Amino acid sequence: MNTKTFVTGLVISFLLLSCGGKEEKKETFNVDRKKSTETIAETPEPNNEVPASQRITLEDKGVGQIKEITLDPVINMEMAAAGEAIFKTNCTACHKLDKRFIGPSPKGILERRSPEWIMNMILDPKLMTEQDRCAKDLLIEFNGAAMANQNLTVEETRSILEYFRTL
């Protein structure tokens, strides 16, 4: 029995010694960092920048087929009603009238965006988010939730624009 205990103790000691005590040689590298002499244009802090959803870009018409729109001073209520129906059917999954949701609220949109920009965004959101700075910023602000192309006609889109004028 004494021999078994001695051998067992010896094996355990051997295992313990073989597992520990070795130092691994770690490879390291140093990076010599030197100050750059280039001047980098300062960008505003993200917290100080106006979010894209609140930014006013009335001069921007966006990218797309709509180049110029003249709005009648009087709202066409029939067209607005048609636009409201289209909006409720196609847009309310992502847009709420009085609050931010998956996408921005359309309330007050005509105080921030041109009618042409709004129509171009509705007609071809993919093109807008690829080529328009404000649309790109909105995509970032709303966590990459891209606006779906609803394949609306120009007339349907114009009706939605008229509805937005009533909000």
Protein Blocks (a to p, Z undefined) as FASTA:
>chain_A
ZZmmmmmmmmmmmmmmmmgoiacddddddddddddfbdcdddddfklpccfklpccfkbg
bjajblbdcddfbdcfklmmmmmmmmmmmmmmmpcfkbccfbccfehklmmbcfklmmmm
mmmmmlmmmmmmklmmmmmmnnopacddehiafklmmmmmmmmmmZZ
